[in-house]
Amino acid sequence: MGGLSIWHWLIVLLVVVLIFGTKKLRNIGQDLGGAVKGFKEGMKTPEDATADAQQAAQQIPGKTIDAEAKKETTKS
């Protein structure tokens, strides 16, 4: 009794796609990828996080706009 051959894996993959559908599998993959990315960022040391934040701040040029929002009231 050896390991599973490529044909066994292809049949398993086909059954999984038939059960869940490609859209649901794609969403699961995106969620898993986001979780792994978040985990990697959480594992960085504070020095790495500070350096990344400074680098991101340098890459985004722009101006800070100081404003105040007011709700407009109308009479019916």
All heavy atoms as TSV, in Angstrom:
chain	resi	resn	atom	element	x	y	z
A	1	MET	N	N	0.837	-1.171	0.000
A	1	MET	CA	C	0.000	0.000	0.000
A	1	MET	C	C	0.885	1.238	0.000
A	1	MET	O	O	1.430	1.629	1.008
A	1	MET	CB	C	-0.909	0.016	1.218
A	1	MET	CG	C	-1.839	-1.177	1.266
A	1	MET	SD	S	-3.130	-1.022	2.453
A	1	MET	CE	C	-4.375	-0.113	1.679
A	2	GLY	N	N	1.012	1.826	-1.147
A	2	GLY	CA	C	1.848	3.010	-1.285
A	2	GLY	C	C	1.046	4.276	-1.073
A	2	GLY	O	O	-0.096	4.278	-0.623
A	3	GLY	N	N	1.677	5.367	-1.429
A	3	GLY	CA	C	1.022	6.662	-1.301
A	3	GLY	C	C	-0.006	6.865	-2.406
A	3	GLY	O	O	-0.252	5.993	-3.247
A	4	LEU	N	N	-0.637	7.996	-2.378
A	4	LEU	CA	C	-1.643	8.304	-3.383
A	4	LEU	C	C	-0.971	8.781	-4.662
A	4	LEU	O	O	-0.056	9.595	-4.627
A	4	LEU	CB	C	-2.600	9.379	-2.861
A	4	LEU	CG	C	-3.433	8.991	-1.642
A	4	LEU	CD1	C	-4.257	10.169	-1.180
A	4	LEU	CD2	C	-4.328	7.821	-1.954
A	5	SER	N	N	-1.442	8.287	-5.769
A	5	SER	CA	C	-0.874	8.702	-7.054
A	5	SER	C	C	-1.527	10.001	-7.508
A	5	SER	O	O	-2.478	10.501	-6.888
A	5	SER	CB	C	-1.093	7.609	-8.109
A	5	SER	OG	O	-2.466	7.536	-8.445
A	6	ILE	N	N	-1.071	10.543	-8.612
A	6	ILE	CA	C	-1.608	11.788	-9.150
A	6	ILE	C	C	-3.074	11.631	-9.532
A	6	ILE	O	O	-3.869	12.564	-9.389
A	6	ILE	CB	C	-0.756	12.283	-10.343
A	6	ILE	CG1	C	-1.192	13.688	-10.805
A	6	ILE	CG2	C	-0.856	11.336	-11.508
A	6	ILE	CD1	C	-0.852	14.767	-9.857
A	7	TRP	N	N	-3.463	10.453	-9.977
A	7	TRP	CA	C	-4.864	10.226	-10.365
A	7	TRP	C	C	-5.790	10.288	-9.162
A	7	TRP	O	O	-6.907	10.794	-9.249
A	7	TRP	CB	C	-5.007	8.898	-11.107
A	7	TRP	CG	C	-4.249	8.927	-12.406
A	7	TRP	CD1	C	-3.104	8.255	-12.704
A	7	TRP	CD2	C	-4.575	9.725	-13.547
A	7	TRP	NE1	N	-2.688	8.576	-13.967
A	7	TRP	CE2	C	-3.581	9.476	-14.525
A	7	TRP	CE3	C	-5.588	10.615	-13.861
A	7	TRP	CZ2	C	-3.582	10.076	-15.762
A	7	TRP	CZ3	C	-5.588	11.219	-15.097
A	7	TRP	CH2	C	-4.595	10.957	-16.038
A	8	HIS	N	N	-5.334	9.781	-8.025
A	8	HIS	CA	C	-6.140	9.867	-6.809
A	8	HIS	C	C	-6.365	11.328	-6.417
A	8	HIS	O	O	-7.468	11.727	-6.054
A	8	HIS	CB	C	-5.474	9.110	-5.662
A	8	HIS	CG	C	-5.454	7.640	-5.854
A	8	HIS	ND1	N	-4.285	6.956	-6.143
A	8	HIS	CD2	C	-6.441	6.714	-5.810
A	8	HIS	CE1	C	-4.561	5.681	-6.263
A	8	HIS	NE2	N	-5.866	5.497	-6.062
A	9	TRP	N	N	-5.296	12.136	-6.479
A	9	TRP	CA	C	-5.410	13.554	-6.124
A	9	TRP	C	C	-6.322	14.302	-7.093
A	9	TRP	O	O	-7.081	15.184	-6.680
A	9	TRP	CB	C	-4.038	14.217	-6.076
A	9	TRP	CG	C	-3.244	13.782	-4.871
A	9	TRP	CD1	C	-2.108	13.048	-4.864
A	9	TRP	CD2	C	-3.561	14.038	-3.499
A	9	TRP	NE1	N	-1.682	12.833	-3.574
A	9	TRP	CE2	C	-2.565	13.436	-2.708
A	9	TRP	CE3	C	-4.594	14.722	-2.854
A	9	TRP	CZ2	C	-2.562	13.490	-1.322
A	9	TRP	CZ3	C	-4.587	14.784	-1.459
A	9	TRP	CH2	C	-3.583	14.166	-0.719
A	10	LEU	N	N	-6.263	13.964	-8.369
A	10	LEU	CA	C	-7.131	14.616	-9.346
A	10	LEU	C	C	-8.604	14.288	-9.090
A	10	LEU	O	O	-9.480	15.151	-9.215
A	10	LEU	CB	C	-6.733	14.226	-10.771
A	10	LEU	CG	C	-5.425	14.823	-11.274
A	10	LEU	CD1	C	-5.080	14.263	-12.652
A	10	LEU	CD2	C	-5.500	16.331	-11.310
A	11	ILE	N	N	-8.883	13.043	-8.723
A	11	ILE	CA	C	-10.262	12.655	-8.410
A	11	ILE	C	C	-10.749	13.374	-7.158
A	11	ILE	O	O	-11.877	13.882	-7.118
A	11	ILE	CB	C	-10.370	11.119	-8.261
A	11	ILE	CG1	C	-10.137	10.463	-9.634
A	11	ILE	CG2	C	-11.712	10.721	-7.674
A	11	ILE	CD1	C	-9.991	8.970	-9.582
A	12	VAL	N	N	-9.899	13.477	-6.147
A	12	VAL	CA	C	-10.262	14.202	-4.923
A	12	VAL	C	C	-10.529	15.668	-5.241
A	12	VAL	O	O	-11.511	16.251	-4.785
A	12	VAL	CB	C	-9.151	14.061	-3.856
A	12	VAL	CG1	C	-9.376	15.014	-2.690
A	12	VAL	CG2	C	-9.059	12.629	-3.369
A	13	LEU	N	N	-9.682	16.277	-6.054
A	13	LEU	CA	C	-9.868	17.676	-6.446
A	13	LEU	C	C	-11.179	17.871	-7.201
A	13	LEU	O	O	-11.921	18.826	-6.948
A	13	LEU	CB	C	-8.688	18.139	-7.302
A	13	LEU	CG	C	-8.742	19.575	-7.804
A	13	LEU	CD1	C	-8.707	20.553	-6.646
A	13	LEU	CD2	C	-7.594	19.838	-8.763
A	14	LEU	N	N	-11.484	16.961	-8.106
A	14	LEU	CA	C	-12.730	17.037	-8.865
A	14	LEU	C	C	-13.944	16.940	-7.948
A	14	LEU	O	O	-14.909	17.700	-8.088
A	14	LEU	CB	C	-12.770	15.929	-9.925
A	14	LEU	CG	C	-14.028	15.860	-10.778
A	14	LEU	CD1	C	-14.121	17.095	-11.664
A	14	LEU	CD2	C	-14.033	14.603	-11.616
A	15	VAL	N	N	-13.906	16.050	-6.987
A	15	VAL	CA	C	-15.020	15.893	-6.051
A	15	VAL	C	C	-15.188	17.161	-5.197
A	15	VAL	O	O	-16.306	17.636	-4.996
A	15	VAL	CB	C	-14.816	14.644	-5.160
A	15	VAL	CG1	C	-15.813	14.608	-4.022
A	15	VAL	CG2	C	-14.909	13.385	-6.004
A	16	VAL	N	N	-14.082	17.732	-4.745
A	16	VAL	CA	C	-14.152	18.956	-3.934
A	16	VAL	C	C	-14.745	20.098	-4.742
A	16	VAL	O	O	-15.592	20.853	-4.253
A	16	VAL	CB	C	-12.750	19.314	-3.392
A	16	VAL	CG1	C	-12.727	20.717	-2.801
A	16	VAL	CG2	C	-12.317	18.295	-2.355
A	17	VAL	N	N	-14.331	20.249	-6.002
A	17	VAL	CA	C	-14.863	21.317	-6.858
A	17	VAL	C	C	-16.347	21.099	-7.112
A	17	VAL	O	O	-17.138	22.051	-7.101
A	17	VAL	CB	C	-14.069	21.402	-8.183
A	17	VAL	CG1	C	-14.762	22.297	-9.181
A	17	VAL	CG2	C	-12.659	21.905	-7.918
A	18	LEU	N	N	-16.747	19.865	-7.331
A	18	LEU	CA	C	-18.164	19.590	-7.554
A	18	LEU	C	C	-19.010	19.873	-6.313
A	18	LEU	O	O	-20.133	20.345	-6.417
A	18	LEU	CB	C	-18.358	18.137	-7.992
A	18	LEU	CG	C	-17.884	17.804	-9.408
A	18	LEU	CD1	C	-18.008	16.312	-9.661
A	18	LEU	CD2	C	-18.677	18.591	-10.441
A	19	ILE	N	N	-18.475	19.614	-5.139
A	19	ILE	CA	C	-19.231	19.828	-3.904
A	19	ILE	C	C	-19.323	21.317	-3.565
A	19	ILE	O	O	-20.396	21.838	-3.288
A	19	ILE	CB	C	-18.602	19.045	-2.736
A	19	ILE	CG1	C	-18.808	17.548	-2.955
A	19	ILE	CG2	C	-19.195	19.478	-1.399
A	19	ILE	CD1	C	-18.096	16.673	-1.949
A	20	PHE	N	N	-18.188	22.012	-3.586
A	20	PHE	CA	C	-18.168	23.390	-3.117
A	20	PHE	C	C	-18.348	24.420	-4.228
A	20	PHE	O	O	-18.842	25.515	-3.979
A	20	PHE	CB	C	-16.849	23.683	-2.391
A	20	PHE	CG	C	-16.717	22.919	-1.101
A	20	PHE	CD1	C	-15.822	21.874	-1.006
A	20	PHE	CD2	C	-17.480	23.250	-0.001
A	20	PHE	CE1	C	-15.687	21.174	0.169
A	20	PHE	CE2	C	-17.358	22.551	1.182
A	20	PHE	CZ	C	-16.455	21.517	1.263
A	21	GLY	N	N	-17.926	24.132	-5.433
A	21	GLY	CA	C	-18.003	25.108	-6.512
A	21	GLY	C	C	-16.770	26.001	-6.522
A	21	GLY	O	O	-16.111	26.200	-5.512
A	22	THR	N	N	-16.471	26.556	-7.682
A	22	THR	CA	C	-15.241	27.334	-7.823
A	22	THR	C	C	-15.315	28.671	-7.098
A	22	THR	O	O	-14.316	29.151	-6.574
A	22	THR	CB	C	-14.929	27.572	-9.308
A	22	THR	OG1	O	-16.053	28.217	-9.921
A	22	THR	CG2	C	-14.640	26.274	-10.027
A	23	LYS	N	N	-16.486	29.291	-7.051
A	23	LYS	CA	C	-16.603	30.595	-6.395
A	23	LYS	C	C	-16.323	30.484	-4.903
A	23	LYS	O	O	-15.587	31.293	-4.334
A	23	LYS	CB	C	-17.991	31.184	-6.626
A	23	LYS	CG	C	-18.149	32.573	-6.087
A	23	LYS	CD	C	-19.500	33.159	-6.435
A	23	LYS	CE	C	-19.629	34.554	-5.871
A	23	LYS	NZ	N	-20.931	35.134	-6.128
A	24	LYS	N	N	-16.891	29.487	-4.271
A	24	LYS	CA	C	-16.685	29.308	-2.834
A	24	LYS	C	C	-15.219	28.961	-2.546
A	24	LYS	O	O	-14.648	29.471	-1.584
A	24	LYS	CB	C	-17.595	28.213	-2.313
A	24	LYS	CG	C	-17.512	28.010	-0.832
A	24	LYS	CD	C	-18.873	27.828	-0.263
A	24	LYS	CE	C	-18.783	27.705	1.225
A	24	LYS	NZ	N	-19.705	28.569	1.883
A	25	LEU	N	N	-14.617	28.124	-3.388
A	25	LEU	CA	C	-13.209	27.777	-3.193
A	25	LEU	C	C	-12.311	28.997	-3.369
A	25	LEU	O	O	-11.329	29.169	-2.650
A	25	LEU	CB	C	-12.795	26.667	-4.161
A	25	LEU	CG	C	-13.400	25.290	-3.872
A	25	LEU	CD1	C	-13.003	24.315	-4.967
A	25	LEU	CD2	C	-12.958	24.783	-2.517
A	26	ARG	N	N	-12.651	29.876	-4.326
A	26	ARG	CA	C	-11.857	31.090	-4.547
A	26	ARG	C	C	-11.965	32.005	-3.324
A	26	ARG	O	O	-10.966	32.565	-2.869
A	26	ARG	CB	C	-12.340	31.810	-5.795
A	26	ARG	CG	C	-11.558	33.054	-6.129
A	26	ARG	CD	C	-12.033	33.689	-7.409
A	26	ARG	NE	N	-13.477	33.486	-7.554
A	26	ARG	CZ	C	-14.084	33.181	-8.685
A	26	ARG	NH1	N	-13.423	33.082	-9.773
A	26	ARG	NH2	N	-15.377	33.009	-8.738
A	27	ASN	N	N	-13.168	32.137	-2.770
A	27	ASN	CA	C	-13.343	32.965	-1.573
A	27	ASN	C	C	-12.574	32.402	-0.387
A	27	ASN	O	O	-11.987	33.159	0.388
A	27	ASN	CB	C	-14.822	33.095	-1.228
A	27	ASN	CG	C	-15.586	33.920	-2.230
A	27	ASN	OD1	O	-14.994	34.676	-3.003
A	27	ASN	ND2	N	-16.895	33.772	-2.244
A	28	ILE	N	N	-12.592	31.096	-0.239
A	28	ILE	CA	C	-11.843	30.466	0.850
A	28	ILE	C	C	-10.351	30.727	0.667
A	28	ILE	O	O	-9.641	31.031	1.625
A	28	ILE	CB	C	-12.142	28.950	0.910
A	28	ILE	CG1	C	-13.581	28.718	1.360
A	28	ILE	CG2	C	-11.167	28.230	1.836
A	28	ILE	CD1	C	-14.039	27.279	1.238
A	29	GLY	N	N	-9.866	30.631	-0.564
A	29	GLY	CA	C	-8.453	30.896	-0.844
A	29	GLY	C	C	-8.065	32.331	-0.532
A	29	GLY	O	O	-6.997	32.584	0.036
A	30	GLN	N	N	-8.928	33.279	-0.884
A	30	GLN	CA	C	-8.639	34.684	-0.592
A	30	GLN	C	C	-8.633	34.932	0.915
A	30	GLN	O	O	-7.773	35.659	1.422
A	30	GLN	CB	C	-9.669	35.585	-1.262
A	30	GLN	CG	C	-9.502	35.657	-2.765
A	30	GLN	CD	C	-10.617	36.452	-3.426
A	30	GLN	OE1	O	-11.636	36.755	-2.812
A	30	GLN	NE2	N	-10.424	36.780	-4.690
A	31	ASP	N	N	-9.578	34.345	1.626
A	31	ASP	CA	C	-9.620	34.505	3.082
A	31	ASP	C	C	-8.376	33.907	3.735
A	31	ASP	O	O	-7.795	34.499	4.652
A	31	ASP	CB	C	-10.872	33.852	3.660
A	31	ASP	CG	C	-12.147	34.582	3.255
A	31	ASP	OD1	O	-12.051	35.740	2.812
A	31	ASP	OD2	O	-13.232	33.975	3.376
A	32	LEU	N	N	-7.976	32.744	3.271
A	32	LEU	CA	C	-6.795	32.092	3.825
A	32	LEU	C	C	-5.544	32.905	3.533
A	32	LEU	O	O	-4.687	33.082	4.403
A	32	LEU	CB	C	-6.662	30.674	3.254
A	32	LEU	CG	C	-5.523	29.831	3.806
A	32	LEU	CD1	C	-5.689	29.620	5.304
A	32	LEU	CD2	C	-5.469	28.500	3.091
A	33	GLY	N	N	-5.436	33.439	2.324
A	33	GLY	CA	C	-4.283	34.269	1.967
A	33	GLY	C	C	-4.216	35.528	2.810
A	33	GLY	O	O	-3.143	35.939	3.252
A	34	GLY	N	N	-5.369	36.157	3.051
A	34	GLY	CA	C	-5.398	37.346	3.897
A	34	GLY	C	C	-5.004	37.032	5.330
A	34	GLY	O	O	-4.317	37.817	5.981
A	35	ALA	N	N	-5.426	35.878	5.820
A	35	ALA	CA	C	-5.074	35.475	7.182
A	35	ALA	C	C	-3.575	35.225	7.302
A	35	ALA	O	O	-2.952	35.626	8.293
A	35	ALA	CB	C	-5.854	34.226	7.574
A	36	VAL	N	N	-2.986	34.592	6.305
A	36	VAL	CA	C	-1.547	34.329	6.334
A	36	VAL	C	C	-0.779	35.642	6.269
A	36	VAL	O	O	0.208	35.836	6.992
A	36	VAL	CB	C	-1.142	33.390	5.169
A	36	VAL	CG1	C	0.367	33.313	5.022
A	36	VAL	CG2	C	-1.722	32.008	5.390
A	37	LYS	N	N	-1.235	36.571	5.443
A	37	LYS	CA	C	-0.568	37.867	5.331
A	37	LYS	C	C	-0.648	38.615	6.658
A	37	LYS	O	O	0.333	39.200	7.106
A	37	LYS	CB	C	-1.214	38.685	4.219
A	37	LYS	CG	C	-0.537	39.999	3.958
A	37	LYS	CD	C	-1.177	40.738	2.806
A	37	LYS	CE	C	-0.498	42.060	2.562
A	37	LYS	NZ	N	-1.139	42.812	1.480
A	38	GLY	N	N	-1.822	38.602	7.278
A	38	GLY	CA	C	-1.978	39.251	8.574
A	38	GLY	C	C	-1.109	38.609	9.640
A	38	GLY	O	O	-0.529	39.299	10.491
A	39	PHE	N	N	-0.991	37.298	9.609
A	39	PHE	CA	C	-0.146	36.594	10.570
A	39	PHE	C	C	1.312	36.980	10.388
A	39	PHE	O	O	2.016	37.234	11.365
A	39	PHE	CB	C	-0.317	35.080	10.406
A	39	PHE	CG	C	0.551	34.279	11.323
A	39	PHE	CD1	C	0.228	34.146	12.656
A	39	PHE	CD2	C	1.691	33.651	10.843
A	39	PHE	CE1	C	1.018	33.401	13.505
A	39	PHE	CE2	C	2.490	32.911	11.687
A	39	PHE	CZ	C	2.159	32.781	13.028
A	40	LYS	N	N	1.767	37.050	9.135
A	40	LYS	CA	C	3.161	37.433	8.871
A	40	LYS	C	C	3.447	38.847	9.360
A	40	LYS	O	O	4.498	39.116	9.922
A	40	LYS	CB	C	3.471	37.336	7.379
A	40	LYS	CG	C	3.653	35.921	6.892
A	40	LYS	CD	C	4.015	35.901	5.426
A	40	LYS	CE	C	4.215	34.501	4.918
A	40	LYS	NZ	N	4.564	34.469	3.489
A	41	GLU	N	N	2.505	39.764	9.138
A	41	GLU	CA	C	2.699	41.137	9.603
A	41	GLU	C	C	2.685	41.201	11.130
A	41	GLU	O	O	3.400	41.995	11.724
A	41	GLU	CB	C	1.628	42.049	9.016
A	41	GLU	CG	C	1.839	42.325	7.546
A	41	GLU	CD	C	0.861	43.336	6.989
A	41	GLU	OE1	O	0.173	44.011	7.782
A	41	GLU	OE2	O	0.794	43.440	5.756
A	42	GLY	N	N	1.891	40.354	11.755
A	42	GLY	CA	C	1.846	40.319	13.206
A	42	GLY	C	C	3.111	39.744	13.816
A	42	GLY	O	O	3.446	40.045	14.962
A	43	MET	N	N	3.831	38.920	13.072
A	43	MET	CA	C	5.048	38.294	13.581
A	43	MET	C	C	6.278	39.194	13.435
A	43	MET	O	O	7.334	38.874	13.961
A	43	MET	CB	C	5.309	36.974	12.852
A	43	MET	CG	C	4.293	35.894	13.153
A	43	MET	SD	S	4.239	35.450	14.898
A	43	MET	CE	C	5.830	34.715	15.103
A	44	LYS	N	N	6.143	40.311	12.741
A	44	LYS	CA	C	7.288	41.212	12.575
A	44	LYS	C	C	7.655	41.832	13.909
A	44	LYS	O	O	6.814	42.078	14.760
A	44	LYS	CB	C	6.963	42.326	11.581
A	44	LYS	CG	C	6.880	41.860	10.154
A	44	LYS	CD	C	6.639	43.034	9.248
A	44	LYS	CE	C	6.583	42.576	7.801
A	44	LYS	NZ	N	6.318	43.701	6.906
A	45	THR	N	N	8.945	42.125	14.061
A	45	THR	CA	C	9.398	42.810	15.274
A	45	THR	C	C	9.004	44.273	15.186
A	45	THR	O	O	8.755	44.795	14.100
A	45	THR	CB	C	10.929	42.683	15.417
A	45	THR	OG1	O	11.547	43.284	14.289
A	45	THR	CG2	C	11.356	41.226	15.526
A	46	PRO	N	N	8.945	44.960	16.307
A	46	PRO	CA	C	8.555	46.375	16.271
A	46	PRO	C	C	9.462	47.218	15.377
A	46	PRO	O	O	9.012	48.159	14.757
A	46	PRO	CB	C	8.665	46.818	17.725
A	46	PRO	CG	C	8.484	45.569	18.517
A	46	PRO	CD	C	9.086	44.479	17.662
A	47	GLU	N	N	10.735	46.881	15.293
A	47	GLU	CA	C	11.642	47.636	14.436
A	47	GLU	C	C	11.246	47.478	12.966
A	47	GLU	O	O	11.273	48.435	12.204
A	47	GLU	CB	C	13.103	47.189	14.618
A	47	GLU	CG	C	13.667	47.446	16.002
A	47	GLU	CD	C	13.353	46.322	16.972
A	47	GLU	OE1	O	13.137	45.180	16.536
A	47	GLU	OE2	O	13.310	46.607	18.176
A	48	ASP	N	N	10.874	46.242	12.584
A	48	ASP	CA	C	10.451	45.997	11.211
A	48	ASP	C	C	9.166	46.750	10.896
A	48	ASP	O	O	9.018	47.330	9.829
A	48	ASP	CB	C	10.228	44.504	10.964
A	48	ASP	CG	C	11.524	43.704	11.012
A	48	ASP	OD1	O	12.596	44.309	10.859
A	48	ASP	OD2	O	11.434	42.478	11.204
A	49	ALA	N	N	8.238	46.756	11.842
A	49	ALA	CA	C	6.962	47.429	11.629
A	49	ALA	C	C	7.159	48.937	11.504
A	49	ALA	O	O	6.532	49.590	10.671
A	49	ALA	CB	C	6.000	47.107	12.767
A	50	THR	N	N	8.060	49.494	12.330
A	50	THR	CA	C	8.337	50.931	12.265
A	50	THR	C	C	8.980	51.287	10.935
A	50	THR	O	O	8.619	52.282	10.306
A	50	THR	CB	C	9.252	51.353	13.426
A	50	THR	OG1	O	8.652	50.954	14.654
A	50	THR	CG2	C	9.469	52.854	13.434
A	51	ALA	N	N	9.918	50.473	10.483
A	51	ALA	CA	C	10.584	50.732	9.207
A	51	ALA	C	C	9.588	50.629	8.057
A	51	ALA	O	O	9.614	51.455	7.134
A	51	ALA	CB	C	11.733	49.743	9.004
A	52	ASP	N	N	8.691	49.650	8.106
A	52	ASP	CA	C	7.681	49.506	7.055
A	52	ASP	C	C	6.727	50.694	7.047
A	52	ASP	O	O	6.339	51.183	5.995
A	52	ASP	CB	C	6.886	48.212	7.239
A	52	ASP	CG	C	7.705	46.980	6.895
A	52	ASP	OD1	O	8.765	47.130	6.252
A	52	ASP	OD2	O	7.273	45.873	7.268
A	53	ALA	N	N	6.341	51.179	8.227
A	53	ALA	CA	C	5.432	52.324	8.307
A	53	ALA	C	C	6.092	53.584	7.765
A	53	ALA	O	O	5.462	54.376	7.058
A	53	ALA	CB	C	4.982	52.533	9.748
A	54	GLN	N	N	7.367	53.769	8.085
A	54	GLN	CA	C	8.081	54.941	7.571
A	54	GLN	C	C	8.225	54.862	6.060
A	54	GLN	O	O	8.067	55.862	5.357
A	54	GLN	CB	C	9.454	55.047	8.226
A	54	GLN	CG	C	9.396	55.449	9.680
A	54	GLN	CD	C	10.755	55.414	10.338
A	54	GLN	OE1	O	11.723	54.912	9.778
A	54	GLN	NE2	N	10.835	55.950	11.555
A	55	GLN	N	N	8.504	53.689	5.545
A	55	GLN	CA	C	8.646	53.518	4.102
A	55	GLN	C	C	7.313	53.756	3.408
A	55	GLN	O	O	7.253	54.396	2.370
A	55	GLN	CB	C	9.165	52.115	3.789
A	55	GLN	CG	C	9.484	51.906	2.330
A	55	GLN	CD	C	9.999	50.507	2.063
A	55	GLN	OE1	O	9.680	49.574	2.777
A	55	GLN	NE2	N	10.797	50.378	1.028
A	56	ALA	N	N	6.213	53.286	3.977
A	56	ALA	CA	C	4.900	53.496	3.382
A	56	ALA	C	C	4.534	54.977	3.402
A	56	ALA	O	O	3.933	55.491	2.455
A	56	ALA	CB	C	3.855	52.678	4.128
A	57	ALA	N	N	4.896	55.685	4.486
A	57	ALA	CA	C	4.597	57.116	4.574
A	57	ALA	C	C	5.369	57.897	3.523
A	57	ALA	O	O	4.881	58.894	2.990
A	57	ALA	CB	C	4.921	57.625	5.968
A	58	GLN	N	N	6.563	57.463	3.202
A	58	GLN	CA	C	7.362	58.150	2.197
A	58	GLN	C	C	6.828	57.889	0.796
A	58	GLN	O	O	6.987	58.724	-0.087
A	58	GLN	CB	C	8.820	57.692	2.276
A	58	GLN	CG	C	9.514	58.153	3.536
A	58	GLN	CD	C	10.905	57.559	3.658
A	58	GLN	OE1	O	11.291	56.704	2.870
A	58	GLN	NE2	N	11.658	57.997	4.659
A	59	GLN	N	N	6.178	56.789	0.583
A	59	GLN	CA	C	5.705	56.431	-0.750
A	59	GLN	C	C	4.384	57.101	-1.096
A	59	GLN	O	O	4.018	57.176	-2.247
A	59	GLN	CB	C	5.536	54.916	-0.861
A	59	GLN	CG	C	6.844	54.175	-0.841
A	59	GLN	CD	C	6.623	52.676	-0.894
A	59	GLN	OE1	O	5.512	52.197	-0.819
A	59	GLN	NE2	N	7.702	51.932	-1.011
A	60	ILE	N	N	3.646	57.601	-0.115
A	60	ILE	CA	C	2.330	58.188	-0.376
A	60	ILE	C	C	2.441	59.707	-0.261
A	60	ILE	O	O	2.364	60.268	0.825
A	60	ILE	CB	C	1.275	57.659	0.618
A	60	ILE	CG1	C	1.206	56.148	0.548
A	60	ILE	CG2	C	-0.078	58.288	0.338
A	60	ILE	CD1	C	0.339	55.516	1.590
A	61	PRO	N	N	2.647	60.382	-1.392
A	61	PRO	CA	C	2.709	61.839	-1.324
A	61	PRO	C	C	1.299	62.412	-1.223
A	61	PRO	O	O	0.328	61.819	-1.680
A	61	PRO	CB	C	3.365	62.222	-2.645
A	61	PRO	CG	C	2.966	61.130	-3.580
A	61	PRO	CD	C	2.889	59.888	-2.734
A	62	GLY	N	N	1.177	63.553	-0.632
A	62	GLY	CA	C	-0.133	64.177	-0.556
A	62	GLY	C	C	-0.133	65.305	0.440
A	62	GLY	O	O	0.875	65.626	1.062
A	63	LYS	N	N	-1.278	65.919	0.564
A	63	LYS	CA	C	-1.448	67.029	1.484
A	63	LYS	C	C	-2.509	66.651	2.511
A	63	LYS	O	O	-3.442	65.927	2.228
A	63	LYS	CB	C	-1.914	68.269	0.724
A	63	LYS	CG	C	-0.929	68.751	-0.299
A	63	LYS	CD	C	-1.481	69.950	-1.041
A	63	LYS	CE	C	-0.512	70.408	-2.114
A	63	LYS	NZ	N	-1.041	71.524	-2.890
A	64	THR	N	N	-2.346	67.188	3.694
A	64	THR	CA	C	-3.340	66.992	4.724
A	64	THR	C	C	-4.323	68.149	4.653
A	64	THR	O	O	-3.925	69.310	4.653
A	64	THR	CB	C	-2.683	66.948	6.110
A	64	THR	OG1	O	-1.722	65.898	6.120
A	64	THR	CG2	C	-3.720	66.719	7.202
A	65	ILE	N	N	-5.578	67.835	4.590
A	65	ILE	CA	C	-6.609	68.856	4.497
A	65	ILE	C	C	-7.376	68.872	5.811
A	65	ILE	O	O	-7.924	67.855	6.241
A	65	ILE	CB	C	-7.565	68.574	3.319
A	65	ILE	CG1	C	-6.782	68.563	2.019
A	65	ILE	CG2	C	-8.690	69.595	3.302
A	65	ILE	CD1	C	-7.608	68.129	0.826
A	66	ASP	N	N	-7.408	70.034	6.453
A	66	ASP	CA	C	-8.145	70.184	7.697
A	66	ASP	C	C	-9.522	70.729	7.353
A	66	ASP	O	O	-9.643	71.804	6.770
A	66	ASP	CB	C	-7.390	71.131	8.631
A	66	ASP	CG	C	-7.967	71.116	10.034
A	66	ASP	OD1	O	-8.699	70.162	10.359
A	66	ASP	OD2	O	-7.683	72.058	10.795
A	67	ALA	N	N	-10.557	69.982	7.678
A	67	ALA	CA	C	-11.905	70.395	7.311
A	67	ALA	C	C	-12.887	69.992	8.401
A	67	ALA	O	O	-12.578	69.198	9.286
A	67	ALA	CB	C	-12.305	69.757	5.988
A	68	GLU	N	N	-14.069	70.559	8.301
A	68	GLU	CA	C	-15.121	70.244	9.247
A	68	GLU	C	C	-16.380	69.905	8.461
A	68	GLU	O	O	-16.754	70.615	7.534
A	68	GLU	CB	C	-15.390	71.446	10.149
A	68	GLU	CG	C	-16.382	71.183	11.245
A	68	GLU	CD	C	-16.524	72.382	12.170
A	68	GLU	OE1	O	-15.511	72.997	12.513
A	68	GLU	OE2	O	-17.669	72.683	12.516
A	69	ALA	N	N	-17.023	68.816	8.818
A	69	ALA	CA	C	-18.240	68.400	8.125
A	69	ALA	C	C	-19.452	68.856	8.903
A	69	ALA	O	O	-19.505	68.720	10.124
A	69	ALA	CB	C	-18.265	66.888	7.963
A	70	LYS	N	N	-20.415	69.422	8.184
A	70	LYS	CA	C	-21.654	69.858	8.819
A	70	LYS	C	C	-22.814	69.228	8.093
A	70	LYS	O	O	-22.799	69.101	6.873
A	70	LYS	CB	C	-21.784	71.374	8.759
A	70	LYS	CG	C	-20.759	72.105	9.589
A	70	LYS	CD	C	-20.990	73.597	9.542
A	70	LYS	CE	C	-19.939	74.317	10.382
A	70	LYS	NZ	N	-20.114	75.757	10.365
A	71	LYS	N	N	-23.827	68.835	8.843
A	71	LYS	CA	C	-25.011	68.236	8.252
A	71	LYS	C	C	-25.951	69.342	7.802
A	71	LYS	O	O	-26.259	70.266	8.556
A	71	LYS	CB	C	-25.703	67.324	9.254
A	71	LYS	CG	C	-26.848	66.549	8.675
A	71	LYS	CD	C	-27.394	65.558	9.677
A	71	LYS	CE	C	-28.508	64.760	9.052
A	71	LYS	NZ	N	-29.031	63.757	9.954
A	72	GLU	N	N	-26.390	69.245	6.569
A	72	GLU	CA	C	-27.277	70.249	6.003
A	72	GLU	C	C	-28.723	69.843	6.294
A	72	GLU	O	O	-29.132	68.720	6.062
A	72	GLU	CB	C	-27.075	70.354	4.499
A	72	GLU	CG	C	-27.813	71.489	3.870
A	72	GLU	CD	C	-27.474	71.623	2.402
A	72	GLU	OE1	O	-26.291	71.493	2.046
A	72	GLU	OE2	O	-28.396	71.844	1.621
A	73	THR	N	N	-29.485	70.769	6.843
A	73	THR	CA	C	-30.879	70.483	7.139
A	73	THR	C	C	-31.754	71.167	6.123
A	73	THR	O	O	-31.508	72.291	5.691
A	73	THR	CB	C	-31.245	70.964	8.547
A	73	THR	OG1	O	-31.004	72.376	8.633
A	73	THR	CG2	C	-30.432	70.252	9.609
A	74	THR	N	N	-32.770	70.452	5.677
A	74	THR	CA	C	-33.708	71.012	4.716
A	74	THR	C	C	-35.102	70.975	5.306
A	74	THR	O	O	-35.455	70.066	6.067
A	74	THR	CB	C	-33.696	70.214	3.391
A	74	THR	OG1	O	-34.036	68.862	3.680
A	74	THR	CG2	C	-32.340	70.273	2.735
A	75	LYS	N	N	-35.915	71.971	4.954
A	75	LYS	CA	C	-37.294	72.008	5.437
A	75	LYS	C	C	-38.205	71.557	4.315
A	75	LYS	O	O	-38.087	71.994	3.192
A	75	LYS	CB	C	-37.649	73.413	5.877
A	75	LYS	CG	C	-36.865	73.864	7.074
A	75	LYS	CD	C	-37.295	75.242	7.501
A	75	LYS	CE	C	-36.480	75.684	8.704
A	75	LYS	NZ	N	-36.849	77.034	9.152
A	76	SER	N	N	-39.117	70.668	4.640
A	76	SER	CA	C	-40.047	70.160	3.632
A	76	SER	C	C	-41.385	70.843	3.730
A	76	SER	O	O	-41.907	71.134	4.722
A	76	SER	CB	C	-40.253	68.664	3.792
A	76	SER	OG	O	-39.036	68.003	3.620
